[in-house]
Amino acid sequence: MAQEYESNIYYHPEKWGMKEIASIDWSGGPYSFDMTIVWQDIKTGTIYMDSDSGCSCPCPFENVYEVKDLTVVDSISQIDYLFKEKKENSYGCDDFPSIDKRNAFRYKVEDALREI
């Protein structure tokens, strides 16, 4: 577990040469996670995204072993599609992130895309 924690992009993006740009939590439960995080490669400026979910037992993103496991984000339309997909699969749950939280996430990614 300690080794997984030390090399996990969620806990230590700097060890991957990354910085976190934005994150959003889609879950409402206290003992689970369902999140999407966007990172930026510090050297190349490339923007990456990944989503992960589970109960409180596993570490978030513990199945990400290499950068190639992440999705390259090169268009804000990918974020819009993510929102649409998550909304369609939320089954009308009351704990879906507010429009303010979704917009804040989107704006951070949009700003990062403009800078590359």
C-alpha positions as a printed NumPy array, in Angstrom:
array([[  0.   ,   0.   ,   0.   ],
       [  2.74 ,   2.494,   0.884],
       [  4.45 ,   2.004,  -2.479],
       [  1.13 ,   2.416,  -4.306],
       [  0.488,   5.634,  -2.399],
       [  3.968,   7.005,  -3.119],
       [  3.684,   6.485,  -6.883],
       [ -0.027,   7.3  ,  -7.254],
       [ -0.787,  10.226,  -9.572],
       [ -3.728,  11.227,  -7.379],
       [ -1.534,  11.79 ,  -4.321],
       [  1.723,  12.785,  -6.04 ],
       [  1.202,  14.245,  -9.53 ],
       [  4.58 ,  15.985,  -9.244],
       [  6.302,  12.581,  -9.33 ],
       [  4.713,  12.126, -12.754],
       [  5.894,  15.572, -13.886],
       [  2.298,  16.793, -13.672],
       [  0.265,  19.43 , -11.913],
       [ -3.446,  19.209, -11.209],
       [ -5.566,  21.622, -13.226],
       [ -9.08 ,  20.726, -12.072],
       [-11.045,  18.043, -10.271],
       [-14.693,  17.289,  -9.753],
       [-16.393,  14.77 ,  -7.48 ],
       [-19.492,  13.187,  -8.982],
       [-20.408,  11.147,  -5.876],
       [-22.412,  12.177,  -2.904],
       [-21.581,   9.314,  -0.593],
       [-19.138,   9.642,   2.265],
       [-17.629,   6.17 ,   1.755],
       [-17.149,   6.239,  -1.986],
       [-15.513,   8.268,  -4.708],
       [-16.384,   9.062,  -8.297],
       [-14.109,  11.752,  -9.588],
       [-12.557,  13.183, -12.683],
       [ -9.206,  14.939, -12.549],
       [ -7.378,  16.916, -15.212],
       [ -3.594,  17.208, -15.046],
       [ -1.05 ,  19.088, -17.128],
       [  2.416,  17.842, -18.004],
       [  4.758,  20.491, -16.643],
       [  7.355,  20.09 , -19.429],
       [  5.195,  19.62 , -22.518],
       [  1.992,  21.4  , -21.496],
       [ -0.052,  18.383, -22.624],
       [ -3.336,  18.098, -20.744],
       [ -4.587,  14.725, -19.533],
       [ -7.772,  13.504, -17.89 ],
       [ -8.949,  10.4  , -16.1  ],
       [-11.959,   9.328, -14.069],
       [-12.111,   6.762, -11.312],
       [-14.708,   5.527,  -8.861],
       [-14.983,   3.039,  -6.05 ],
       [-15.693,   2.485,  -2.393],
       [-13.481,   3.777,   0.381],
       [-11.185,   0.731,   0.267],
       [ -9.114,   1.238,  -2.915],
       [ -6.989,   4.303,  -3.571],
       [ -8.298,   6.567,  -6.314],
       [ -6.473,   6.055,  -9.602],
       [ -4.522,   3.059,  -8.309],
       [ -4.923,   1.408, -11.735],
       [ -3.071,   4.213, -13.514],
       [  0.496,   3.033, -14.021],
       [  1.761,   5.191, -16.883],
       [  0.912,   8.441, -18.626],
       [ -0.384,   6.404, -21.579],
       [ -3.196,   5.219, -19.271],
       [ -4.571,   8.789, -19.239],
       [ -6.716,  10.481, -21.895],
       [ -5.212,  13.454, -23.727],
       [ -7.511,  16.486, -23.631],
       [ -7.117,  18.704, -26.668],
       [-10.597,  20.198, -26.871],
       [-13.121,  21.591, -24.418],
       [-15.727,  19.51 , -26.249],
       [-14.286,  16.478, -24.453],
       [-15.244,  18.067, -21.148],
       [-18.714,  18.941, -22.461],
       [-19.145,  15.321, -23.561],
       [-18.009,  14.102, -20.127],
       [-20.635,  16.3  , -18.452],
       [-23.342,  15.043, -20.8  ],
       [-22.37 ,  11.426, -20.218],
       [-22.223,  11.836, -16.43 ],
       [-25.583,  13.621, -16.382],
       [-27.209,  10.86 , -18.452],
       [-25.863,   8.262, -16.021],
       [-26.786,  10.147, -12.85 ],
       [-30.372,   8.863, -12.932],
       [-31.576,  12.214, -11.626],
       [-29.617,  11.944,  -8.375],
       [-29.814,  15.014,  -6.181],
       [-26.097,  14.885,  -5.42 ],
       [-24.972,  15.648,  -8.993],
       [-22.455,  18.531,  -8.83 ],
       [-24.   ,  21.969,  -9.099],
       [-23.737,  24.001, -12.273],
       [-21.293,  26.285, -10.426],
       [-18.953,  23.379,  -9.666],
       [-19.211,  22.053, -13.211],
       [-18.558,  25.515, -14.667],
       [-15.551,  26.079, -12.381],
       [-14.08 ,  22.744, -13.537],
       [-14.767,  23.56 , -17.184],
       [-13.288,  27.077, -16.97 ],
       [-10.051,  25.787, -15.411],
       [ -9.625,  23.261, -18.213],
       [-10.556,  25.844, -20.845],
       [ -7.964,  28.266, -19.46 ],
       [ -5.26 ,  25.577, -19.502],
       [ -6.13 ,  24.663, -23.105],
       [ -5.845,  28.305, -24.159],
       [ -2.337,  28.51 , -22.722],
       [ -0.903,  25.639, -24.769]])
